[in-house]
């Protein structure tokens, strides 16, 4: 059987449905950079 022959090779691929991970909070990169600049200026 062809499937048995290839069942243990490192090249076998079984596709799975992707799971999307989204954080509950996030900061826009532009806002984050501005916050860092303001924090540095205030020191």
PyMOL Python script that loads the backbone (N, CA, C, O; Angstrom):
from pymol import cmd

cmd.read_pdbstr("""\
ATOM      1  N   UNK A   1       0.853  -1.185   0.000  1.00  0.00           N
ATOM      2  CA  UNK A   1       0.000   0.000   0.000  1.00  0.00           C
ATOM      3  C   UNK A   1       0.894   1.241   0.000  1.00  0.00           C
ATOM      4  O   UNK A   1       1.827   1.337   0.797  1.00  0.00           O
ATOM      5  N   UNK A   2       0.611   2.177  -0.883  1.00  0.00           N
ATOM      6  CA  UNK A   2       1.419   3.393  -1.035  1.00  0.00           C
ATOM      7  C   UNK A   2       1.374   4.286   0.207  1.00  0.00           C
ATOM      8  O   UNK A   2       2.387   4.880   0.576  1.00  0.00           O
ATOM      9  N   UNK A   3       0.212   4.385   0.853  1.00  0.00           N
ATOM     10  CA  UNK A   3       0.090   5.246   2.038  1.00  0.00           C
ATOM     11  C   UNK A   3       0.943   4.728   3.192  1.00  0.00           C
ATOM     12  O   UNK A   3       1.550   5.523   3.909  1.00  0.00           O
ATOM     13  N   UNK A   4       0.999   3.426   3.382  1.00  0.00           N
ATOM     14  CA  UNK A   4       1.823   2.848   4.446  1.00  0.00           C
ATOM     15  C   UNK A   4       3.306   3.097   4.198  1.00  0.00           C
ATOM     16  O   UNK A   4       4.075   3.327   5.131  1.00  0.00           O
ATOM     17  N   UNK A   5       3.689   3.048   2.950  1.00  0.00           N
ATOM     18  CA  UNK A   5       5.095   3.239   2.596  1.00  0.00           C
ATOM     19  C   UNK A   5       5.587   4.634   2.990  1.00  0.00           C
ATOM     20  O   UNK A   5       6.727   4.781   3.431  1.00  0.00           O
ATOM     21  N   UNK A   6       4.742   5.659   2.838  1.00  0.00           N
ATOM     22  CA  UNK A   6       5.150   7.038   3.108  1.00  0.00           C
ATOM     23  C   UNK A   6       4.675   7.562   4.463  1.00  0.00           C
ATOM     24  O   UNK A   6       4.791   8.761   4.720  1.00  0.00           O
ATOM     25  N   UNK A   7       4.153   6.718   5.322  1.00  0.00           N
ATOM     26  CA  UNK A   7       3.581   7.213   6.579  1.00  0.00           C
ATOM     27  C   UNK A   7       4.627   7.659   7.591  1.00  0.00           C
ATOM     28  O   UNK A   7       4.299   8.449   8.477  1.00  0.00           O
ATOM     29  N   UNK A   8       5.876   7.191   7.504  1.00  0.00           N
ATOM     30  CA  UNK A   8       6.884   7.529   8.502  1.00  0.00           C
ATOM     31  C   UNK A   8       8.055   8.327   7.944  1.00  0.00           C
ATOM     32  O   UNK A   8       9.105   8.386   8.584  1.00  0.00           O
ATOM     33  N   UNK A   9       7.913   8.933   6.791  1.00  0.00           N
ATOM     34  CA  UNK A   9       9.011   9.723   6.230  1.00  0.00           C
ATOM     35  C   UNK A   9       8.926  11.153   6.737  1.00  0.00           C
ATOM     36  O   UNK A   9       7.840  11.600   7.107  1.00  0.00           O
ATOM     37  N   UNK A  10      10.031  11.886   6.768  1.00  0.00           N
ATOM     38  CA  UNK A  10       9.993  13.282   7.230  1.00  0.00           C
ATOM     39  C   UNK A  10       9.300  14.208   6.234  1.00  0.00           C
ATOM     40  O   UNK A  10       9.106  15.388   6.524  1.00  0.00           O
ATOM     41  N   UNK A  11       8.927  13.694   5.073  1.00  0.00           N
ATOM     42  CA  UNK A  11       8.324  14.533   4.040  1.00  0.00           C
ATOM     43  C   UNK A  11       6.813  14.420   3.983  1.00  0.00           C
ATOM     44  O   UNK A  11       6.182  15.056   3.140  1.00  0.00           O
ATOM     45  N   UNK A  12       6.227  13.634   4.849  1.00  0.00           N
ATOM     46  CA  UNK A  12       4.768  13.500   4.854  1.00  0.00           C
ATOM     47  C   UNK A  12       4.157  14.787   5.414  1.00  0.00           C
ATOM     48  O   UNK A  12       4.647  15.335   6.401  1.00  0.00           O
ATOM     49  N   UNK A  13       3.093  15.259   4.779  1.00  0.00           N
ATOM     50  CA  UNK A  13       2.451  16.504   5.203  1.00  0.00           C
ATOM     51  C   UNK A  13       0.967  16.259   5.443  1.00  0.00           C
ATOM     52  O   UNK A  13       0.265  15.732   4.580  1.00  0.00           O
ATOM     53  N   UNK A  14       0.505  16.642   6.610  1.00  0.00           N
ATOM     54  CA  UNK A  14      -0.924  16.574   6.920  1.00  0.00           C
ATOM     55  C   UNK A  14      -1.367  18.004   7.203  1.00  0.00           C
ATOM     56  O   UNK A  14      -0.952  18.604   8.194  1.00  0.00           O
ATOM     57  N   UNK A  15      -2.203  18.541   6.339  1.00  0.00           N
ATOM     58  CA  UNK A  15      -2.617  19.932   6.531  1.00  0.00           C
ATOM     59  C   UNK A  15      -3.700  20.014   7.599  1.00  0.00           C
ATOM     60  O   UNK A  15      -4.589  19.166   7.680  1.00  0.00           O
ATOM     61  N   UNK A  16      -3.600  21.049   8.406  1.00  0.00           N
ATOM     62  CA  UNK A  16      -4.568  21.304   9.467  1.00  0.00           C
ATOM     63  C   UNK A  16      -5.088  22.720   9.306  1.00  0.00           C
ATOM     64  O   UNK A  16      -4.425  23.574   8.716  1.00  0.00           O
ATOM     65  N   UNK A  17      -6.259  22.959   9.827  1.00  0.00           N
ATOM     66  CA  UNK A  17      -6.845  24.289   9.755  1.00  0.00           C
ATOM     67  C   UNK A  17      -6.065  25.225  10.684  1.00  0.00           C
ATOM     68  O   UNK A  17      -5.772  24.875  11.827  1.00  0.00           O
ATOM     69  N   UNK A  18      -5.737  26.406  10.184  1.00  0.00           N
ATOM     70  CA  UNK A  18      -4.978  27.382  10.970  1.00  0.00           C
ATOM     71  C   UNK A  18      -5.867  27.997  12.048  1.00  0.00           C
ATOM     72  O   UNK A  18      -7.076  28.148  11.870  1.00  0.00           O
ATOM     73  N   UNK A  19      -5.237  28.348  13.173  1.00  0.00           N
ATOM     74  CA  UNK A  19      -5.954  29.003  14.262  1.00  0.00           C
ATOM     75  C   UNK A  19      -5.423  30.423  14.378  1.00  0.00           C
ATOM     76  O   UNK A  19      -4.220  30.629  14.538  1.00  0.00           O
ATOM     77  N   UNK A  20      -6.319  31.404  14.299  1.00  0.00           N
ATOM     78  CA  UNK A  20      -5.915  32.801  14.381  1.00  0.00           C
ATOM     79  C   UNK A  20      -5.883  33.220  15.849  1.00  0.00           C
ATOM     80  O   UNK A  20      -6.850  33.027  16.587  1.00  0.00           O
ATOM     81  N   UNK A  21      -4.759  33.793  16.255  1.00  0.00           N
ATOM     82  CA  UNK A  21      -4.597  34.249  17.635  1.00  0.00           C
ATOM     83  C   UNK A  21      -4.568  35.772  17.622  1.00  0.00           C
ATOM     84  O   UNK A  21      -3.714  36.377  16.974  1.00  0.00           O
ATOM     85  N   UNK A  22      -5.496  36.384  18.333  1.00  0.00           N
ATOM     86  CA  UNK A  22      -5.533  37.840  18.403  1.00  0.00           C
ATOM     87  C   UNK A  22      -5.505  38.271  19.865  1.00  0.00           C
ATOM     88  O   UNK A  22      -6.262  37.747  20.682  1.00  0.00           O
ATOM     89  N   UNK A  23      -4.635  39.224  20.200  1.00  0.00           N
ATOM     90  CA  UNK A  23      -4.565  39.692  21.587  1.00  0.00           C
ATOM     91  C   UNK A  23      -5.795  40.522  21.952  1.00  0.00           C
ATOM     92  O   UNK A  23      -6.443  41.099  21.079  1.00  0.00           O
ATOM     93  N   UNK A  24      -6.109  40.578  23.239  1.00  0.00           N
ATOM     94  CA  UNK A  24      -7.242  41.377  23.697  1.00  0.00           C
ATOM     95  C   UNK A  24      -6.923  42.866  23.609  1.00  0.00           C
ATOM     96  O   UNK A  24      -7.807  43.680  23.345  1.00  0.00           O
ATOM     97  N   UNK A  25      -5.662  43.217  23.830  1.00  0.00           N
ATOM     98  CA  UNK A  25      -5.227  44.610  23.723  1.00  0.00           C
ATOM     99  C   UNK A  25      -4.111  44.708  22.706  1.00  0.00           C
ATOM    100  O   UNK A  25      -3.312  43.785  22.556  1.00  0.00           O
ATOM    101  N   UNK A  26      -4.059  45.831  22.008  1.00  0.00           N
ATOM    102  CA  UNK A  26      -2.958  46.061  21.082  1.00  0.00           C
ATOM    103  C   UNK A  26      -2.713  47.553  20.959  1.00  0.00           C
ATOM    104  O   UNK A  26      -3.614  48.358  21.191  1.00  0.00           O
ATOM    105  N   UNK A  27      -1.494  47.920  20.595  1.00  0.00           N
ATOM    106  CA  UNK A  27      -1.109  49.318  20.416  1.00  0.00           C
ATOM    107  C   UNK A  27      -0.636  49.483  18.986  1.00  0.00           C
ATOM    108  O   UNK A  27       0.200  48.719  18.504  1.00  0.00           O
ATOM    109  N   UNK A  28      -1.173  50.482  18.316  1.00  0.00           N
ATOM    110  CA  UNK A  28      -0.733  50.801  16.964  1.00  0.00           C
ATOM    111  C   UNK A  28       0.752  51.152  17.008  1.00  0.00           C
ATOM    112  O   UNK A  28       1.190  51.824  17.942  1.00  0.00           O
ATOM    113  N   UNK A  29       1.533  50.715  16.027  1.00  0.00           N
ATOM    114  CA  UNK A  29       2.988  50.931  16.054  1.00  0.00           C
ATOM    115  C   UNK A  29       3.322  52.424  16.092  1.00  0.00           C
ATOM    116  O   UNK A  29       4.263  52.828  16.774  1.00  0.00           O
ATOM    117  N   UNK A  30       2.567  53.235  15.372  1.00  0.00           N
ATOM    118  CA  UNK A  30       2.799  54.684  15.398  1.00  0.00           C
ATOM    119  C   UNK A  30       2.557  55.268  16.780  1.00  0.00           C
ATOM    120  O   UNK A  30       3.345  56.081  17.264  1.00  0.00           O
ATOM    121  N   UNK A  31       1.464  54.853  17.416  1.00  0.00           N
ATOM    122  CA  UNK A  31       1.160  55.326  18.770  1.00  0.00           C
ATOM    123  C   UNK A  31       2.233  54.869  19.750  1.00  0.00           C
ATOM    124  O   UNK A  31       2.644  55.629  20.627  1.00  0.00           O
ATOM    125  N   UNK A  32       2.679  53.647  19.604  1.00  0.00           N
ATOM    126  CA  UNK A  32       3.707  53.112  20.496  1.00  0.00           C
ATOM    127  C   UNK A  32       5.000  53.893  20.394  1.00  0.00           C
ATOM    128  O   UNK A  32       5.635  54.185  21.408  1.00  0.00           O
ATOM    129  N   UNK A  33       5.398  54.235  19.166  1.00  0.00           N
ATOM    130  CA  UNK A  33       6.630  55.014  18.965  1.00  0.00           C
ATOM    131  C   UNK A  33       6.479  56.401  19.570  1.00  0.00           C
ATOM    132  O   UNK A  33       7.401  56.899  20.216  1.00  0.00           O
ATOM    133  N   UNK A  34       5.325  57.031  19.368  1.00  0.00           N
ATOM    134  CA  UNK A  34       5.101  58.362  19.947  1.00  0.00           C
ATOM    135  C   UNK A  34       5.138  58.316  21.474  1.00  0.00           C
ATOM    136  O   UNK A  34       5.682  59.221  22.106  1.00  0.00           O
ATOM    137  N   UNK A  35       4.567  57.273  22.070  1.00  0.00           N
ATOM    138  CA  UNK A  35       4.608  57.136  23.531  1.00  0.00           C
ATOM    139  C   UNK A  35       6.039  57.007  24.032  1.00  0.00           C
ATOM    140  O   UNK A  35       6.394  57.604  25.048  1.00  0.00           O
ATOM    141  N   UNK A  36       6.857  56.239  23.337  1.00  0.00           N
ATOM    142  CA  UNK A  36       8.256  56.068  23.740  1.00  0.00           C
ATOM    143  C   UNK A  36       9.003  57.387  23.620  1.00  0.00           C
ATOM    144  O   UNK A  36       9.779  57.738  24.509  1.00  0.00           O
ATOM    145  N   UNK A  37       8.782  58.128  22.531  1.00  0.00           N
ATOM    146  CA  UNK A  37       9.446  59.428  22.343  1.00  0.00           C
ATOM    147  C   UNK A  37       9.051  60.391  23.459  1.00  0.00           C
ATOM    148  O   UNK A  37       9.904  61.072  24.027  1.00  0.00           O
ATOM    149  N   UNK A  38       7.759  60.446  23.773  1.00  0.00           N
ATOM    150  CA  UNK A  38       7.297  61.341  24.839  1.00  0.00           C
ATOM    151  C   UNK A  38       7.883  60.940  26.190  1.00  0.00           C
ATOM    152  O   UNK A  38       8.232  61.805  26.993  1.00  0.00           O
ATOM    153  N   UNK A  39       7.994  59.645  26.447  1.00  0.00           N
ATOM    154  CA  UNK A  39       8.567  59.184  27.712  1.00  0.00           C
ATOM    155  C   UNK A  39      10.039  59.575  27.808  1.00  0.00           C
ATOM    156  O   UNK A  39      10.498  59.989  28.873  1.00  0.00           O
ATOM    157  N   UNK A  40      10.778  59.451  26.721  1.00  0.00           N
ATOM    158  CA  UNK A  40      12.197  59.824  26.716  1.00  0.00           C
ATOM    159  C   UNK A  40      12.350  61.328  26.917  1.00  0.00           C
ATOM    160  O   UNK A  40      13.232  61.767  27.654  1.00  0.00           O
ATOM    161  N   UNK A  41      11.505  62.114  26.272  1.00  0.00           N
ATOM    162  CA  UNK A  41      11.571  63.582  26.415  1.00  0.00           C
ATOM    163  C   UNK A  41      11.264  64.027  27.837  1.00  0.00           C
ATOM    164  O   UNK A  41      11.832  65.010  28.313  1.00  0.00           O
ATOM    165  N   UNK A  42      10.368  63.314  28.523  1.00  0.00           N
ATOM    166  CA  UNK A  42       9.952  63.744  29.862  1.00  0.00           C
ATOM    167  C   UNK A  42      10.989  63.441  30.938  1.00  0.00           C
ATOM    168  O   UNK A  42      10.845  63.905  32.069  1.00  0.00           O
ATOM    169  N   UNK A  43      12.017  62.686  30.620  1.00  0.00           N
ATOM    170  CA  UNK A  43      13.047  62.336  31.614  1.00  0.00           C
ATOM    171  C   UNK A  43      14.025  63.449  31.830  1.00  0.00           C
ATOM    172  O   UNK A  43      14.949  63.312  32.632  1.00  0.00           O
TER     173      UNK A  43
END
""", "prot")
cmd.dss("prot")
cmd.show_as("cartoon", "prot")
cmd.util.cbc("prot")
cmd.orient("prot")
